[in-house]
Structures are given as C-alpha cells and as structure tokens.
Amino acid sequence: MDTVIAAPERIAAAVRGELLDGVHPVGTRFREEELVARFGVGRHTVRSALRLLVDRGLLVHERHRGAVVAPLSQARIDEIFDYRKVLELGALRMALAAGADLGPVLAEVDHLEALATRTPAPTWRELTRVHSAFHRAIVAAAGNRHLLDSYRRCEDEVRLLLTFVRPDFDAAGLAAVHRALAGQLQQGGDTATDALTYDIDHAGRAALLTALHRAEESRRLLGR
C-alpha cells in the first residue's frame, strides 16, 4: 500500500528541496497567500508546512514578516558548527573506543566518488545529501540513538548553510577531501579526532566565513 503523505509534509518537502538547491536567497519571505495559490490548499495547511520548515532550521519566523530565509551570520555559523563538533567528535571518540566498524563511513565516500564521475553531473542537493550521510555515519558508529537523533535535527540546516559555499566546491573536490578524511579516521586516536576537527573547522566553518565576508564585501561595494 502506498503511504499517503499529508499536505503540510508534501508542501514542506517541495519547499525544502528548493531551499537545499539554493533557489530562495536569504531574506526571501514566504507569503502564505502565494503558497495557498501555488499548492491549492488552505492557509492552515500552509502555516503547518512553514512551521515544519522552521522546526528543521530551514526558515526562521520573524515578527510582522512571517517565515523567511535567515541571513548568513558569524553567530549562526559558529552556533551550528560548534554543535556539530560536539556531536561528531564525541561520537567518533565513542566509536573508536568501542572498535566500531567504520565501513558505512567508507561507503558514503564511495557514493561521493561515484557522483563525481557521473554523467550528468550531480545537483548540489545530491552532493550535500551524500556529504550529510558521511557525517551521519560517523555519529551512527557510536551506536547511541540519542546522539544520532540530535545530529539529524541539525542536518537540514547544515545543508542549507552549505548552499553558500557551492561556488567553492565540486563533486571531485568533495570526494577527494572525504576520502582522505576517511583514511585518517581509520587510523584512530589523535589522528582521527584531529582530522575531523580540521574538517569541521576549516573545510566547513572557515569556508562559510569566507563566503560571508565575500557577501558582506559585495554589499559594501554596492552601497547596501
């Protein structure tokens, strides 16, 4: 039997896909009347869908404006990447101490490499989906359901943030970086934890801060 998807979830899924593709720039306001007309549903259904997107960190609710795409800021970047670092490093240490199998982590690198050689080229949404699965596999290796649930709560927001660094990465580059990281994770000990720390702070956080400064400089030059 086919699973029936409720209207709010269906609308949220459609808008989520657009957000993860970078279709809606920061500051975009989602007007209820436009979504009502687009999806042919009532306002209550639209409001429920928007609440789902706010809960997932993809939109924020602003007073007098409603649901909007939140701007990139250093505070937001630091908050989400500090959260990631606590979860991923804690999970990695638990996994290494238990001698957990890192095979699922390696499998996601294989998926990234397959995307890098695929024709047609993968979409950014596909790349971030596999990138997210790689890091989720690290957390899952700890075997702690609560850690995994906590990580899943921030996944969509991380993927949304990564749309800002799309000009700086491609499939081949992401695959190479994560193949090297996976090899260091397999070595265990400080090599593994130092490599994961570097990936989160430099490949992730620093790249986003560079994108933020680039956007701020563009606004300055345009006099905005």
MARRO-327976 format. One record per residue (C-alpha): residue number from 0; residue in three letters; x, y, z. Coordinates in pm, 1 decimal. Layout:
BEGIN
[NUM,'ALA',[X,Y,Z]],
...
# end
This chain:
BEGIN
[0,'MET',[0.0,0.0,0.0]],
[1,'ASP',[129.4,345.7,-90.4]],
[2,'THR',[195.1,578.7,200.4]],
[3,'VAL',[-28.7,883.9,195.1]],
[4,'ILE',[172.5,1199.3,260.3]],
[5,'ALA',[-17.8,1469.2,448.9]],
[6,'ALA',[-49.0,1803.0,271.9]],
[7,'PRO',[174.4,2001.5,512.9]],
[8,'GLU',[456.3,1745.8,477.2]],
[9,'ARG',[415.9,1745.6,98.9]],
[10,'ILE',[441.0,2124.4,79.5]],
[11,'ALA',[730.5,2133.9,325.5]],
[12,'ALA',[915.7,1872.3,118.7]],
[13,'ALA',[873.2,2074.3,-200.6]],
[14,'VAL',[996.7,2397.9,-44.1]],
[15,'ARG',[1275.7,2212.9,139.4]],
[16,'GLY',[1408.0,2083.5,-191.5]],
[17,'GLU',[1412.2,2434.1,-335.9]],
[18,'LEU',[1592.1,2569.2,-29.7]],
[19,'LEU',[1859.7,2298.2,-45.3]],
[20,'ASP',[1910.6,2379.5,-413.7]],
[21,'GLY',[1969.5,2744.1,-321.6]],
[22,'VAL',[1663.4,2863.5,-514.4]],
[23,'HIS',[1549.3,3107.7,-246.2]],
[24,'PRO',[1810.0,3368.1,-139.2]],
[25,'VAL',[1844.9,3494.1,215.4]],
[26,'GLY',[1573.1,3731.6,317.2]],
[27,'THR',[1311.9,3560.1,98.3]],
[28,'ARG',[973.4,3588.7,263.2]],
[29,'PHE',[727.5,3305.9,213.1]],
[30,'ARG',[387.6,3467.3,175.1]],
[31,'GLU',[101.4,3247.2,283.2]],
[32,'GLU',[-130.5,3365.9,6.8]],
[33,'GLU',[124.9,3275.7,-262.0]],
[34,'LEU',[175.0,2926.1,-122.8]],
[35,'VAL',[-201.5,2879.4,-90.2]],
[36,'ALA',[-240.3,2959.5,-460.7]],
[37,'ARG',[60.8,2754.6,-565.0]],
[38,'PHE',[-35.6,2435.3,-384.1]],
[39,'GLY',[-412.4,2470.3,-385.5]],
[40,'VAL',[-455.2,2431.1,-10.3]],
[41,'GLY',[-585.1,2637.5,279.2]],
[42,'ARG',[-393.6,2879.1,498.6]],
[43,'HIS',[-393.5,2639.0,792.9]],
[44,'THR',[-215.0,2377.8,581.8]],
[45,'VAL',[41.5,2631.6,461.9]],
[46,'ARG',[106.4,2750.5,815.7]],
[47,'SER',[163.1,2391.8,928.6]],
[48,'ALA',[411.7,2339.3,644.0]],
[49,'LEU',[600.4,2656.1,730.5]],
[50,'ARG',[618.5,2550.9,1095.2]],
[51,'LEU',[778.7,2223.7,986.1]],
[52,'LEU',[1044.1,2416.2,793.3]],
[53,'VAL',[1108.9,2646.7,1088.6]],
[54,'ASP',[1143.8,2343.5,1317.8]],
[55,'ARG',[1404.4,2198.4,1080.2]],
[56,'GLY',[1611.3,2516.6,1084.2]],
[57,'LEU',[1546.2,2598.7,718.9]],
[58,'LEU',[1337.2,2909.1,789.0]],
[59,'VAL',[1301.6,3147.9,1078.5]],
[60,'HIS',[986.3,3321.1,1193.7]],
[61,'GLU',[1016.7,3698.5,1217.8]],
[62,'ARG',[759.1,3918.1,1383.0]],
[63,'HIS',[544.4,4106.3,1130.3]],
[64,'ARG',[719.0,3926.1,840.6]],
[65,'GLY',[638.9,3561.1,891.2]],
[66,'ALA',[862.0,3280.0,765.7]],
[67,'VAL',[1180.6,3393.6,593.8]],
[68,'VAL',[1515.3,3250.9,483.9]],
[69,'ALA',[1752.3,3359.9,760.3]],
[70,'PRO',[2062.7,3557.8,661.8]],
[71,'LEU',[2408.1,3411.4,697.4]],
[72,'SER',[2590.0,3543.2,1005.5]],
[73,'GLN',[2900.2,3453.8,1200.9]],
[74,'ALA',[2691.7,3380.4,1510.8]],
[75,'ARG',[2475.3,3135.9,1316.2]],
[76,'ILE',[2776.1,2965.6,1157.2]],
[77,'ASP',[2955.6,2930.4,1491.3]],
[78,'GLU',[2645.9,2802.0,1668.1]],
[79,'ILE',[2575.6,2523.3,1419.0]],
[80,'PHE',[2938.9,2420.3,1372.1]],
[81,'ASP',[3008.9,2416.9,1745.9]],
[82,'TYR',[2703.6,2192.9,1781.6]],
[83,'ARG',[2832.0,1965.7,1504.9]],
[84,'LYS',[3177.4,1947.2,1656.9]],
[85,'VAL',[3049.4,1844.1,1999.4]],
[86,'LEU',[2827.6,1573.6,1848.4]],
[87,'GLU',[3062.3,1436.6,1584.9]],
[88,'LEU',[3380.0,1436.7,1790.6]],
[89,'GLY',[3203.4,1285.5,2091.0]],
[90,'ALA',[3051.1,1016.6,1871.7]],
[91,'LEU',[3382.7,947.3,1698.2]],
[92,'ARG',[3563.1,900.1,2029.4]],
[93,'MET',[3293.3,658.1,2145.4]],
[94,'ALA',[3309.3,466.7,1817.2]],
[95,'LEU',[3688.0,439.5,1825.6]],
[96,'ALA',[3690.3,330.2,2189.4]],
[97,'ALA',[3441.7,55.2,2105.8]],
[98,'GLY',[3629.7,-54.0,1795.7]],
[99,'ALA',[3319.7,19.9,1585.5]],
[100,'ASP',[3303.1,-63.7,1217.3]],
[101,'LEU',[3362.4,246.0,1002.7]],
[102,'GLY',[3255.9,62.8,688.3]],
[103,'PRO',[2937.9,273.6,648.3]],
[104,'VAL',[3153.9,589.7,652.7]],
[105,'LEU',[3371.4,449.1,372.7]],
[106,'ALA',[3061.6,351.6,177.1]],
[107,'GLU',[2948.4,715.0,167.1]],
[108,'VAL',[3288.6,814.8,26.3]],
[109,'ASP',[3230.6,558.5,-248.2]],
[110,'HIS',[2897.1,728.0,-316.3]],
[111,'LEU',[3063.7,1069.4,-336.8]],
[112,'GLU',[3322.9,937.1,-581.1]],
[113,'ALA',[3050.5,779.8,-793.6]],
[114,'LEU',[2871.4,1114.2,-811.5]],
[115,'ALA',[3196.6,1285.7,-910.2]],
[116,'THR',[3227.4,1068.7,-1221.9]],
[117,'ARG',[2859.4,1056.9,-1311.2]],
[118,'THR',[2704.5,1199.4,-1624.3]],
[119,'PRO',[2500.9,1411.6,-1596.9]],
[120,'ALA',[2675.7,1595.1,-1316.4]],
[121,'PRO',[2505.9,1570.0,-976.4]],
[122,'THR',[2299.2,1852.4,-835.9]],
[123,'TRP',[2420.0,2037.9,-529.3]],
[124,'ARG',[2132.7,1884.1,-336.4]],
[125,'GLU',[2258.0,1535.0,-424.8]],
[126,'LEU',[2611.8,1622.5,-316.9]],
[127,'THR',[2504.8,1763.5,17.7]],
[128,'ARG',[2278.5,1462.8,75.7]],
[129,'VAL',[2574.8,1223.9,48.1]],
[130,'HIS',[2804.3,1462.0,237.0]],
[131,'SER',[2549.1,1467.3,517.2]],
[132,'ALA',[2522.6,1087.9,509.0]],
[133,'PHE',[2902.7,1061.3,551.3]],
[134,'HIS',[2898.4,1268.2,869.6]],
[135,'ARG',[2581.5,1099.7,994.6]],
[136,'ALA',[2758.8,763.9,955.0]],
[137,'ILE',[3034.8,887.0,1187.4]],
[138,'VAL',[2776.0,971.1,1452.0]],
[139,'ALA',[2587.8,644.7,1393.4]],
[140,'ALA',[2909.2,446.3,1452.5]],
[141,'ALA',[2887.3,540.6,1820.9]],
[142,'GLY',[2575.7,326.5,1849.7]],
[143,'ASN',[2393.4,587.8,2055.8]],
[144,'ARG',[2039.9,663.2,1938.1]],
[145,'HIS',[2018.8,993.9,2123.2]],
[146,'LEU',[2335.4,1125.6,1959.6]],
[147,'LEU',[2204.8,1024.4,1618.8]],
[148,'ASP',[1867.0,1189.0,1681.2]],
[149,'SER',[2044.5,1508.5,1788.2]],
[150,'TYR',[2255.9,1509.2,1473.8]],
[151,'ARG',[1955.8,1457.1,1248.9]],
[152,'ARG',[1796.0,1768.3,1394.8]],
[153,'CYS',[2072.6,1986.5,1253.0]],
[154,'GLU',[2128.3,1810.6,918.6]],
[155,'ASP',[1897.7,2021.6,706.5]],
[156,'GLU',[2032.0,2345.7,849.1]],
[157,'VAL',[2390.0,2237.8,774.3]],
[158,'ARG',[2290.0,2150.3,419.1]],
[159,'LEU',[2120.0,2487.4,379.0]],
[160,'LEU',[2431.8,2667.7,502.5]],
[161,'LEU',[2642.5,2474.9,253.8]],
[162,'THR',[2449.9,2629.9,-35.8]],
[163,'PHE',[2653.4,2944.3,38.0]],
[164,'VAL',[2982.6,2767.9,-46.1]],
[165,'ARG',[2859.6,2599.2,-363.4]],
[166,'PRO',[3086.3,2814.4,-586.4]],
[167,'ASP',[3392.3,2691.6,-393.1]],
[168,'PHE',[3338.4,2313.4,-415.8]],
[169,'ASP',[3264.0,2046.9,-672.9]],
[170,'ALA',[3195.2,1674.4,-657.1]],
[171,'ALA',[3553.7,1570.1,-728.9]],
[172,'GLY',[3691.8,1804.0,-464.4]],
[173,'LEU',[3444.0,1688.9,-200.3]],
[174,'ALA',[3516.5,1325.1,-279.7]],
[175,'ALA',[3893.0,1374.5,-251.1]],
[176,'VAL',[3866.8,1559.9,80.0]],
[177,'HIS',[3642.1,1295.9,232.1]],
[178,'ARG',[3846.6,1003.1,102.3]],
[179,'ALA',[4149.0,1149.6,281.6]],
[180,'LEU',[3942.2,1215.5,593.7]],
[181,'ALA',[3807.3,859.3,596.5]],
[182,'GLY',[4160.0,723.3,579.2]],
[183,'GLN',[4261.6,933.0,878.9]],
[184,'LEU',[3953.7,824.3,1073.7]],
[185,'GLN',[4055.8,461.0,1023.5]],
[186,'GLN',[4392.8,530.6,1185.8]],
[187,'GLY',[4216.2,613.0,1510.7]],
[188,'GLY',[4349.1,807.5,1808.2]],
[189,'ASP',[4454.3,1170.0,1778.3]],
[190,'THR',[4498.2,1134.1,1401.8]],
[191,'ALA',[4127.5,1064.1,1365.2]],
[192,'THR',[3998.4,1330.5,1603.9]],
[193,'ASP',[4240.4,1595.6,1474.3]],
[194,'ALA',[4136.0,1522.1,1115.6]],
[195,'LEU',[3765.7,1550.7,1195.3]],
[196,'THR',[3823.7,1872.9,1391.1]],
[197,'TYR',[4012.0,2019.5,1095.0]],
[198,'ASP',[3736.3,1918.6,853.3]],
[199,'ILE',[3462.5,2080.2,1062.1]],
[200,'ASP',[3655.3,2397.1,1144.6]],
[201,'HIS',[3837.8,2457.7,816.5]],
[202,'ALA',[3663.0,2275.8,533.9]],
[203,'GLY',[3326.7,2373.7,682.0]],
[204,'ARG',[3326.7,2669.7,919.1]],
[205,'ALA',[3611.6,2864.7,755.7]],
[206,'ALA',[3466.1,2817.7,407.5]],
[207,'LEU',[3134.0,2960.7,525.7]],
[208,'LEU',[3301.3,3254.7,696.7]],
[209,'THR',[3484.2,3328.3,370.1]],
[210,'ALA',[3150.6,3320.0,186.1]],
[211,'LEU',[3002.3,3551.7,448.5]],
[212,'HIS',[3285.3,3803.5,415.2]],
[213,'ARG',[3255.8,3786.7,36.2]],
[214,'ALA',[2884.2,3863.5,56.4]],
[215,'GLU',[2944.1,4148.8,301.9]],
[216,'GLU',[3208.2,4299.1,74.2]],
[217,'SER',[2972.9,4276.1,-224.1]],
[218,'ARG',[2702.1,4457.8,-28.1]],
[219,'ARG',[2952.6,4723.8,76.8]],
[220,'LEU',[3063.1,4784.3,-280.0]],
[221,'LEU',[2700.2,4807.1,-392.0]],
[222,'GLY',[2628.4,5052.5,-110.8]],
[223,'ARG',[2363.7,4833.5,51.6]],
# end
